[in-house]
């Protein structure tokens, strides 16, 4: 049996044993955020909580295939609709800047921790623009909520020139950027993914060109372990060795920085055939973070 078959089988078994994520609402400093909450089986202590942050033009359900595997290992998963998406779209029709989203998420975490056991702390798990928000969240003052580590996929430092026209995530011109070869995804993925899509708030789109400078300013303030994952067919970012080295070298305060590459994968890793393998690597990284976290 191949590694992909083994990890797929493990995910299938976990999904069969655990209920689907349940709708959840957070009051984040007066902003109502919709979310999906997944908890370990009844009676299982929560070892940690994973704040899962979706990418541009998506919704919290992007992480649905990840949640059963995480909860089977004793972790809670709080997948949020970022500010400007889901229930907050009417309240924030223009969305929020990435930095403001981080502040809102810290308020949401504070509220969540007051009501639920978060275990040893929070793992920030972000994809694409959600990875940018995760980096901002890690760099900001968290108000006492313990952060264990940061795992981000699909977010680099400098854009690939082919991505500089920044087509809408929902537009046909973005297909190669956001997906890569279509055979990297299970049959029916694109039809099923329509329910995940949402308009990108204007303030978020307006910030896209400013990301390289933003990253350079915030990276030195990230003080938790970091793992960055790039798909083999990632088209948004420059992924040459000097660029990635320059990116990781800016994370001067992080106790550890790991760069991982995932073969046979496109930008939307968690929707593809290799999602189980990626998710297991996330959870392995989380185990390392738990082992090295201050006690």
Residue pairs with C-beta under 8 A, 6 or more apart in sequence:
1 9
3 277
4 273
4 274
4 276
4 277
7 276
7 277
7 279
7 280
8 276
10 69
10 276
10 280
11 65
11 68
11 69
11 275
11 276
11 279
14 68
14 69
14 71
14 72
15 65
15 68
17 41
17 68
17 72
18 38
18 41
18 67
18 68
18 71
18 72
20 64
21 36
21 37
21 38
21 61
21 63
21 64
21 67
21 77
21 79
22 36
22 37
22 38
23 34
23 35
23 36
23 37
24 34
24 35
24 36
24 37
24 78
25 32
25 33
25 34
25 35
25 87
26 32
26 33
26 35
26 80
26 108
26 111
26 112
27 33
27 108
27 111
28 83
28 104
28 105
28 107
28 108
28 111
29 103
29 104
29 107
31 83
31 88
31 91
31 92
31 104
31 107
32 87
32 88
32 91
33 80
33 81
33 82
33 83
33 86
33 87
33 88
33 104
33 108
34 60
34 80
34 81
34 86
34 87
34 88
35 60
35 78
35 79
35 80
35 81
35 86
35 108
36 60
36 61
36 63
36 64
36 67
36 77
36 78
36 79
37 76
37 77
37 78
37 79
38 67
38 68
38 70
38 71
38 76
38 77
38 79
39 46
39 71
39 76
39 116
40 46
40 47
40 71
40 72
40 74
40 75
40 76
41 71
41 72
44 74
45 74
45 117
45 119
46 74
46 75
46 76
46 116
46 117
46 118
46 119
47 73
47 74
47 75
47 119
47 120
47 290
48 75
48 76
48 118
48 119
48 120
48 121
48 122
48 123
48 148
48 286
48 290
49 75
49 76
49 77
49 78
49 112
49 116
49 118
49 119
49 121
49 122
49 123
50 70
50 75
50 76
50 77
50 78
50 122
50 123
50 125
50 286
51 78
51 80
51 105
51 109
51 122
51 123
51 124
51 125
51 134
51 137
52 60
52 62
52 63
52 66
52 67
52 77
52 78
52 79
52 80
52 125
52 126
53 79
53 80
53 82
53 105
53 124
53 125
53 126
53 127
53 130
53 131
53 133
53 134
53 137
54 60
54 62
54 63
54 79
54 80
54 81
54 82
54 85
54 127
54 130
54 196
55 62
55 126
55 127
55 128
55 129
55 130
55 131
55 154
55 169
55 268
56 128
56 129
56 130
56 169
56 200
56 204
56 205
57 168
57 169
57 170
57 197
57 198
57 199
57 200
58 127
58 130
58 169
58 196
58 197
58 198
59 81
59 85
59 86
59 195
59 196
59 197
59 198
60 79
60 80
60 81
60 86
61 79
61 195
61 196
62 79
62 127
62 196
62 268
62 270
62 271
63 77
63 79
63 125
63 270
64 79
65 270
65 271
65 275
65 276
65 279
66 77
66 125
66 270
66 275
66 279
66 282
67 77
67 79
69 276
69 279
69 280
69 283
70 76
70 77
70 279
70 283
71 77
73 283
74 119
75 119
75 123
75 283
75 286
76 116
76 117
76 118
76 119
78 112
80 105
80 108
81 87
81 88
81 198
82 101
82 105
82 130
82 133
83 92
83 95
83 96
83 100
83 101
83 104
83 105
84 92
84 93
84 94
84 95
84 96
84 101
84 201
84 203
84 204
85 95
85 198
85 201
86 198
89 198
89 199
89 201
92 201
93 201
94 201
94 202
94 203
95 101
95 200
95 201
95 202
95 203
95 204
96 104
96 201
96 203
96 204
97 203
97 204
97 207
98 129
98 132
98 133
98 136
98 204
98 207
98 214
99 136
99 140
101 133
101 136
102 133
102 136
102 137
102 139
102 140
103 140
105 133
105 137
106 137
106 140
106 141
106 142
106 143
106 145
109 118
109 122
109 142
109 145
110 143
110 144
110 145
112 118
113 145
118 145
118 146
120 146
120 148
120 290
120 293
121 145
121 146
121 147
121 148
121 293
122 145
122 146
122 147
122 148
123 147
123 148
123 149
123 150
123 151
123 286
123 289
124 134
124 137
124 138
124 147
124 149
124 150
124 151
124 152
124 224
125 134
125 151
125 152
125 282
126 132
126 133
126 134
126 135
126 150
126 151
126 152
126 153
126 155
127 152
127 153
127 154
127 155
127 268
127 269
127 270
128 153
128 154
128 155
128 236
128 267
129 155
129 204
130 152
131 152
131 153
131 154
131 155
132 155
132 211
132 214
132 215
134 150
134 152
135 150
135 152
135 155
135 215
135 218
135 219
135 222
136 214
136 218
137 147
138 147
138 150
138 221
138 222
138 223
138 224
138 226
139 218
139 219
139 221
139 222
140 221
146 293
147 224
148 224
148 225
148 286
148 289
148 290
148 293
149 224
149 225
149 226
149 227
149 285
149 286
149 288
149 289
150 222
150 224
150 225
150 226
150 227
151 226
151 227
151 229
151 282
151 285
151 286
152 226
152 227
152 228
152 229
153 228
153 229
153 230
153 231
153 269
153 270
153 278
154 229
154 230
154 231
154 234
154 236
154 267
154 268
154 269
155 228
155 237
156 228
156 230
156 234
156 236
156 237
156 238
156 239
156 243
156 244
156 247
157 212
157 215
157 216
157 237
157 238
157 243
157 244
157 246
157 247
157 250
158 212
158 237
158 238
158 243
159 211
159 212
159 236
159 237
159 238
160 235
160 236
160 237
160 238
162 177
162 235
163 177
163 235
163 236
163 237
165 173
166 205
166 208
166 209
167 173
167 174
167 177
168 174
168 200
169 178
169 197
169 200
170 197
170 199
170 200
176 235
177 235
177 236
177 267
178 266
178 267
178 268
179 185
179 266
179 267
179 268
180 231
180 232
180 233
180 234
180 235
180 265
180 266
180 267
181 233
181 266
182 190
184 233
184 264
184 265
184 266
184 272
184 273
184 274
185 266
185 268
185 271
185 272
185 273
186 272
186 273
189 271
189 272
193 271
207 214
215 247
215 250
216 250
219 247
219 250
219 251
219 252
220 250
220 251
220 252
220 253
221 253
222 251
222 253
222 254
223 253
223 254
223 255
224 254
224 255
224 289
225 254
225 255
225 256
225 257
225 258
225 285
225 288
225 289
225 292
226 251
226 254
226 256
226 257
226 258
227 257
227 258
227 259
227 260
227 281
227 282
227 285
228 244
228 247
228 248
228 257
228 258
228 259
228 260
229 259
229 260
229 261
229 262
229 269
229 278
229 281
230 237
230 239
230 244
230 259
230 260
230 261
230 262
231 261
231 262
231 265
231 266
231 267
231 269
232 261
232 262
232 263
232 264
232 265
233 265
233 266
233 267
234 266
234 267
235 267
236 267
244 259
248 257
248 259
251 257
255 292
258 285
260 281
262 269
262 274
262 277
262 278
262 281
263 274
264 273
264 274
265 272
265 273
265 274
265 278
266 272
269 275
269 278
270 278
270 279
